[in-house]
Protein backbone atom coordinates (compact mmCIF):
# COMPACT_ATOMS: atom_id res chain seq x y z
CA UNK A 1 0.00 0.00 0.00
CA UNK A 2 2.74 2.48 0.94
CA UNK A 3 4.84 1.62 -2.11
CA UNK A 4 1.79 1.94 -4.35
CA UNK A 5 1.05 5.41 -2.98
CA UNK A 6 4.71 6.40 -3.25
CA UNK A 7 4.87 5.23 -6.87
CA UNK A 8 1.69 7.15 -7.75
CA UNK A 9 3.00 10.31 -6.07
CA UNK A 10 6.43 10.12 -7.71
CA UNK A 11 4.91 9.38 -11.14
CA UNK A 12 2.48 12.29 -10.80
CA UNK A 13 5.31 14.62 -9.74
CA UNK A 14 7.47 13.39 -12.62
CA UNK A 15 4.83 13.81 -15.29
CA UNK A 16 3.45 17.00 -13.77
CA UNK A 17 6.91 18.57 -13.71
CA UNK A 18 7.57 17.61 -17.32
CA UNK A 19 4.25 18.92 -18.58
CA UNK A 20 4.48 22.13 -16.55
CA UNK A 21 7.98 22.83 -17.86
CA UNK A 22 7.07 22.14 -21.49
CA UNK A 23 3.64 23.79 -21.52
CA UNK A 24 4.14 26.72 -19.13
CA UNK A 25 7.71 27.53 -18.14
CA UNK A 26 9.55 27.30 -21.47
CA UNK A 27 6.93 29.15 -23.55
CA UNK A 28 6.55 31.83 -20.88
CA UNK A 29 10.30 32.39 -20.61
CA UNK A 30 10.74 32.69 -24.38
CA UNK A 31 7.75 35.03 -24.83
CA UNK A 32 8.40 37.31 -21.85
CA UNK A 33 12.18 37.66 -21.77
CA UNK A 34 14.55 38.96 -24.43
CA UNK A 35 16.10 36.07 -26.37
CA UNK A 36 19.57 36.34 -24.79
CA UNK A 37 18.14 36.46 -21.25
CA UNK A 38 15.69 33.64 -21.99
CA UNK A 39 18.49 31.42 -23.24
CA UNK A 40 20.65 32.10 -20.18
CA UNK A 41 17.71 31.50 -17.83
CA UNK A 42 16.70 28.22 -19.46
CA UNK A 43 20.33 27.09 -19.48
CA UNK A 44 20.41 27.58 -15.69
CA UNK A 45 17.03 25.89 -15.25
CA UNK A 46 17.73 22.70 -17.23
CA UNK A 47 20.17 21.10 -14.75
CA UNK A 48 17.59 21.52 -11.96
CA UNK A 49 14.79 20.22 -14.20
CA UNK A 50 16.86 17.16 -15.07
CA UNK A 51 17.66 16.50 -11.40
CA UNK A 52 13.92 16.61 -10.69
CA UNK A 53 13.30 14.03 -13.41
CA UNK A 54 16.12 11.78 -12.21
CA UNK A 55 14.89 11.91 -8.60
CA UNK A 56 11.21 11.34 -9.34
CA UNK A 57 11.78 8.65 -11.97
CA UNK A 58 14.31 6.93 -9.71
CA UNK A 59 11.92 7.01 -6.76
CA UNK A 60 9.14 5.63 -8.96
CA UNK A 61 11.44 2.83 -10.13
CA UNK A 62 12.27 1.86 -6.55
CA UNK A 63 8.64 1.98 -5.43
CA UNK A 64 7.43 -0.02 -8.44
CA UNK A 65 10.15 -2.68 -8.34
CA UNK A 66 8.51 -5.21 -5.98
CA UNK A 67 5.07 -5.33 -7.66
CA UNK A 68 5.64 -4.08 -11.21
CA UNK A 69 9.18 -4.86 -12.36
CA UNK A 70 8.54 -3.96 -16.01
CA UNK A 71 7.23 -0.53 -15.04
CA UNK A 72 10.13 -0.13 -12.61
CA UNK A 73 12.54 -0.89 -15.45
CA UNK A 74 10.80 1.70 -17.65
CA UNK A 75 11.21 4.34 -14.93
CA UNK A 76 14.84 3.35 -14.34
CA UNK A 77 15.44 3.81 -18.07
CA UNK A 78 13.77 7.25 -17.93
CA UNK A 79 16.09 8.20 -15.06
CA UNK A 80 19.17 6.83 -16.86
CA UNK A 81 18.29 8.61 -20.10
CA UNK A 82 17.78 11.83 -18.17
CA UNK A 83 21.21 11.44 -16.61
CA UNK A 84 22.70 11.13 -20.11
CA UNK A 85 20.69 14.13 -21.30
CA UNK A 86 21.92 16.20 -18.35
CA UNK A 87 25.55 15.13 -18.42
CA UNK A 88 26.08 14.41 -22.11
CA UNK A 89 23.67 15.96 -24.57
CA UNK A 90 22.90 19.21 -22.74
CA UNK A 91 26.56 20.29 -22.47
CA UNK A 92 26.94 19.51 -26.19
CA UNK A 93 23.84 21.58 -27.02
CA UNK A 94 25.23 24.46 -24.94
CA UNK A 95 28.61 24.32 -26.71
CA UNK A 96 26.92 24.26 -30.13
CA UNK A 97 24.67 27.16 -29.16
CA UNK A 98 27.67 29.19 -28.01
CA UNK A 99 29.53 28.39 -31.23
CA UNK A 100 26.54 29.32 -33.39
CA UNK A 101 26.15 32.63 -31.52
CA UNK A 102 29.86 33.29 -32.04
CA UNK A 103 29.37 32.98 -35.79
CA UNK A 104 30.22 29.34 -36.49
CA UNK A 105 27.84 28.58 -39.37
CA UNK A 106 28.43 24.83 -39.16
CA UNK A 107 27.34 24.77 -35.50
CA UNK A 108 23.78 25.93 -36.16
CA UNK A 109 22.50 22.82 -37.98
CA UNK A 110 24.28 20.59 -35.47
CA UNK A 111 22.65 22.54 -32.64
CA UNK A 112 19.25 22.19 -34.32
CA UNK A 113 19.68 18.40 -34.63
CA UNK A 114 20.87 17.99 -31.05
CA UNK A 115 18.08 20.21 -29.73
CA UNK A 116 15.48 18.31 -31.76
CA UNK A 117 16.85 15.04 -30.35
CA UNK A 118 16.54 16.33 -26.79
CA UNK A 119 12.94 17.44 -27.41
CA UNK A 120 12.00 14.08 -28.96
CA UNK A 121 13.61 12.14 -26.12
CA UNK A 122 11.85 14.30 -23.55
CA UNK A 123 8.54 13.69 -25.32
CA UNK A 124 9.21 9.94 -25.33
CA UNK A 125 9.97 10.10 -21.61
CA UNK A 126 6.68 11.92 -21.02
CA UNK A 127 4.77 9.25 -22.91
CA UNK A 128 6.44 6.46 -20.93
CA UNK A 129 5.75 8.25 -17.64
CA UNK A 130 2.11 8.80 -18.63
CA UNK A 131 1.69 5.15 -19.61
CA UNK A 132 3.20 3.89 -16.36
CA UNK A 133 1.14 6.36 -14.32
CA UNK A 134 -2.06 5.22 -16.03
CA UNK A 135 -1.18 1.56 -15.51
CA UNK A 136 -0.46 2.23 -11.83
CA UNK A 137 -3.54 4.38 -11.25
CA UNK A 138 -5.94 2.05 -13.08
CA UNK A 139 -4.56 -1.48 -12.97
CA UNK A 140 -6.46 -4.12 -14.93
CA UNK A 141 -9.04 -6.05 -12.91
PyMOL commands that set and color helices and strands:
alter all, ss='L'
color gray80, all
select helices_A, chain A and resi 2-32+35-64+69-101+105-137
alter helices_A, ss='H'
color red, helices_A
deselect
rebuild
show_as cartoon
